[in-house]
Amino acid sequence: MNYQDTLNWLFKQLPVYQHQGASAYKKDLTNTLLLVEYLDHPEKNLNCIHVAGTNGKGSTSHLLASVLKEAGYTVGLYTSPHLNDFRERIKINGEMISEDFVCEFVAQHKSFFETNALSFFEMTVGLAFDYFVKEKTDINIIEVGLGGRLDATNVIIPLVSVITNIGLDHTQFLGNTLELIASEKAGIIKNSIPVVVGEYTKETKPVFLSKAQQMHSEIYFACDEIKVTYPSALVSDYQLHNKKTTQKTVDILNHQNTYVISEEALKKGFLNVIKNTGLQGRWQQLKQHPKVICDTAHNAHGLQIVLRQVANEFFEQLHIVLGVVNDKDLSEILPLFPKKAIYYFCKPDIPRGLNATILQKEAAKYDLNGAVFNSVSKAYHNALENASQNDFIYVGGSTFVVAEIL
């Protein structure tokens, strides 16, 4: 199979959570453990930082990768989902895995995947681990896909475990309270491995403290310990906590005496994060006049911060291109959106995308009014046509809406 054939097989034959939702979610690590044994345990030959959290884990992972690259190390980076190219998920020093490697890996192990009914995510984790071992990376940043305790990435023993924050998202899998979700995320805390928590609430802090004590792990709360951060190419307000989390993680790595990361590497890593890693979709500006910003924030915790930043912008009229997935709790997110905006409702082009007419109807209950468009692209271009030079256009609601624009 060529690369396109390989991708078609991956996306059509194996369950993909981002596309299908609940039917693709695996509730145990049996398949992953079977896979890594079959691959001769690549995870045991990797130095890793494990990053979980409701929001910010992608940005934090990219910041860490950028800083470590500036420090002179060969850095593997595994994240999900991708925006445009599957290979965005697996990078070394900002360079995507080659098409040839993806094809060869799938071809070599295809019969095993089929026989054992591995999920898309499980297979992709195996691909990343195998690639990083063969490319002899110095250190790897591994982002959790969903949750933590039962996530396919949770077979690694990292140098540091990182939990960015906890919010109410994916409640159908992780629990419907902050305490329950925190417990799932805290499942990445390993015996005697230090853990950095970016943000906490009165509900989540006791959960983290209890799990760390149980696992004999030193725990650090970055929001309390880091007082000064450095400028970054990631300019949105919510990046403050991600920078603090990254800095505390770097402090721990330095104290472990395995890696040497200078303050200069930290500063350069923050400033060059987009150039070093190719990160997209985080308060990303697409046009100047009118100013157009897209952002992948997609739950109440993230949208609250982003929409507060939108409100602080200067504009004559606000336009919002909005699309969501069908398992999103609209009663949690729609009240956060401003009423004095023109809305362009659309459906992300995936099976999980919510019908735009349904979104329009639900939004009207909160006095959010606008027209329905049959694609993200048409919604966006209509917003551009209607906006004046001094207006502001925000594109978001879902990672997949942003992906289509980019």
Residue, then its C-alpha position, 0 to 999 in steps of 0.5 A: m500500500n502507498y501512503q494514501d492507501t495506508l491512511n485510508w486503511l487506518f481511518k476506515q478499518l480501525p476505530v478512531y475516537q476523534h471521528q467516532g466517539a464512544s464506540a472507539y474508546k477502550k476501557d483497559l490496557t489489555n491490547t496496548l500491553l499485548l502490542v508493546e510485548y509484540l513490539d519487544h517493549p519499545e517503551k522500556n527503551l525510551n526516556c519520557i515525560h508523560v503529559a495529561g490534563t483536560n486542557g493545555k497538554g498539547s501546548t505544554s507538550h510542544l513547549l517542553a519539546s521546544v525547550l529540550k530541542e534548544a538545549g541540544y537534545t533529539v526530542g520525540l513528540y507524540t500528540s493527538p489529534h492532528l489537524n491536517d496530516f496524520r504525521e503531525r502526531i509523531k515528530i522528532n525535533g519538529e520534523m514529522i515521521s516519514e510517509d515511508f516509515v508509516c507505510e512500512f510499519v503498518a504493512q509489517h504489522k497489519s495482520f497483528f493489528e487485524t487479528n487483535a482488533l487494535s484501535f487506531f490510537e493503540m496502533t498509533v502509540g505503538l508506531a510512535f514508540d517504535y519510531f522513537v526507539k529506532e531513531k534513538t531519541d534522547i527524550n520524548i514528550i508523550e501526550v495522553g490521548l484521553g484520561g490517563r489511567l486507561d490511556a494507551t500511553n500509560v504503559i511508560i515509566p516516565l522521568v516526570s509525570v505532568i497533569t496540566n489541569i482538570g475540567l469537565d470534559h469527556t464526562q461519559f468516560l471519565g466521570n461527571t465530577l472534578e474529583l472523578i476526572a482528577s482520579e483518572k488523570a492521576g492514574i499516570i502518576k507512577n511509583s517514586i516518579p515526580v509529578v507536576v500539577g499545573e493548576y488545581t481546584k479545591e476538589t482536585k488538589p486532595v485527589f492529587l495529593s492522595k495519589a502522590q502519597q500512595m505512589h511515594s511520588e514528590i508532587y509540585f504545584a507549578c501555579d504556586e511555585i513558579k512566579v515569573t515566566y518568559p515571553s512565548a510565541l504562544v500569546s493567548d492568556y491561557q498559556l501562562h499556566n502552561k509556561k509555568t508547568t513547563q518551567k517546573t518540569v524543566d526544573i525537575l529534569n535539571h535536578q535529576n542531573t540527567y539533562v542540562i537545560s539552561e535558562e537561555a534554552l528555556k527562553k529560546g524554547f518559549l520564543n521558538v515553540i511554533k518554529n521548533t514544533g509546528l504547533q498550530g491552532r492556539w490563538q492563531q492569527l490568520k488575518q489582520h484586517p479584519k483580525v481573524i483568530c482561530d483556537t482549538a479550545h472546545n470545552a467550558h474550561g478552555l472556552q471561558i479563558v479564550l472568550r474572555q480574551v476575545a472580549n478584551e479585543f477592540f473591534e466594531q463587530l464580532h463574528i463567530v464561526l462556530g461548530v462542535v461535535n455531537d457529544k458536547d454538552l451545549s448547556e455547559i459551553l453556549p452560555l459562555f458565548p457573547k450575545k452581541a455577535i453574528y454567528y455562522f453555524c457549521k458542522p465539522d466534516i467528521p461523523r461526530g460533527l453536530n448538525a449545524t441546524i441543531l446547533q443554531k436551534e440550541a444557540a438561540k435558547y441563549d440569544l446567540n443568533g446567526a445563519v447555518f452553512n453547509s460547510v466550515s469553509k462556507a461559514y468562514h468565507n461568509a464571515l470574511e465577506n460580511a466583516s469590515q476592516n475593523d471587525f473581529i472574527y473568531v473561529g472555534g468550538s472544535t479542533f476539527v473546525v480549526a483544522e478545516i480552516l487551516 
